[in-house]
Amino acid sequence: MTVLVAGDVSPGLLGFIVVALIGVALYILIKSMNKQMSKIQVPRATDIDDKKAE
């Protein structure tokens, strides 16, 4: 068991909860970003060349 000396600070349960919530929010944001990125239509080089030829 660790004994804290007067003046030592520990993040405790509140610190853990804050970090856990930030981690969950980050996971949700990355998941949403991947969903949005998959919707982007990137033209291929052959499509660009075909339009220039017309």
Beta strands, then each sheet from edge to edge (+ up, - down):
end
